Amino acid sequence: MNTFLDLLVIFTMALIAVGALAAGLMFLVKNEKVKNISFGLISALGIYMGYVGVRIMRWGFPGQTLIAVVMALVSVGAIILAALAKGDKKKMLAARIMACAAFAAGFLNAMS
C-alpha cells in the first residue's frame, strides 16, 4: 500500500519525465506538429507549476509566491509570443525557450 509520500514521489518523478520528454521533443525533433504539441504541453505544465507554487506557498512566503506567479505569466507570455510568431522561427524559438525556462524555474520553486 502506498502512502501519500510515496504517491508524491511518483507524481514528481512522472512530472519530471513528462517535462523532460516534452522539452527534448520540442528541441530535437524536426516535425513542426510534434514541436507544437510539445510546446503546448510544456507551456501547460509551466502554468500548472505556477499554480502549484501558489497553492503550496500560500501567502506566508511572498517571495516564492511571486516567483510562482511570474513563472506562470512567463508561460502565458510564451503562448502569446508563439501565437504572434506566424512562421518566424526566431520568435518561436524564443517562445520555446521561455516555456522551458518557466517550467524548470517553476518546478524548482515549487519543490524547494
N, C-alpha and C positions, 0 to 999 in steps of 0.2 A: 504494500500500500504506500503510495507516495504522499509525502507531507507537502504542505504549502511551499516550503523552502525548496523541495525537490522540483515542484512544478514551476517555481520562479526561475530556477536554474535552467530547466528545459526550455522554458519560454525565451529566456535571454539568449541561450545558445541558438535557438531557431531564428530569433530576430537577427542575430549576428550573421548567421548563414544566409538568410534571405537578402540582407543588405549587402553582404559581400558578393553574392551571386549577381544581384541586380547591378551593382557598381561595375563588376567585371564585364558583364554583358554589355553595359552601356558604353564602355570604352574599347573593348576588344573585338566586338562583332561588327561586321561591315553592313549588315542588313539594317536599313533605317527603321523598319517596322519594329524589329526587336529592340533597337535603341530607344524608340519612343515608348514602348511598353515598359522597358526597364526604367526609363526616366520618370514615367508616371508612378511606378511602384516606389522608387527611391524618394520621390517628392512626397508621396502619401506617407511613407514611413518617417520622413523628416517632420511633417506636420504632426503625426502621431507622437513622435518623441517629444516635440514641444508640449503637446497636451499632457503627456505622462510627466514631464518635468514640472509642469504647473500643478498637477494633481498630487505629486509626491511631495513637493517642497511646501506647498501651501504658501501662506504669506509670512511664515516665520523666517524664511531665508530669501530676502528680497533680491539679492544679487543673483542667486541661481535661478530664481523665478524669472527675473528679467532676461537672463541668458536663454531660458527655455522659450520665452515669448519671441525673442529676437530670432532664434533659430527657426521657429515655425514661420515667422514672417519672411525670412530668407527663402524658405521653401516655396512659399506663396509667390514671392518675387521671381523665383526661378521658373515657376509655371507661367507667370505673366510674360517673362522675357522669352520663353520658348514659344508662346503663342504669338508674340510680336516678331519673332525672328523671320518667319516666312522664307525659309530656304537659305538664310545667311548662316553658313557653317560656323563662323566665329562666335556669333551670338548664341547659337545652340550649344557650342562647346562651353561657353561661359555659364549658360544655364545648367548644364550637366555638372560642371564643377561646383557651382553654388549648391545644387541639390545634394551632392555627395558630402560636401563640407558641412552643410546644415544637418544632415542625418548623423554624421560622425560626431560633430560637436554636441548635438542634442542628446545622442546616446551616452556620450561620456559625462555630460552634465547630469542626466537623469540617474546614472549608475553611481555617481560619486556622492 
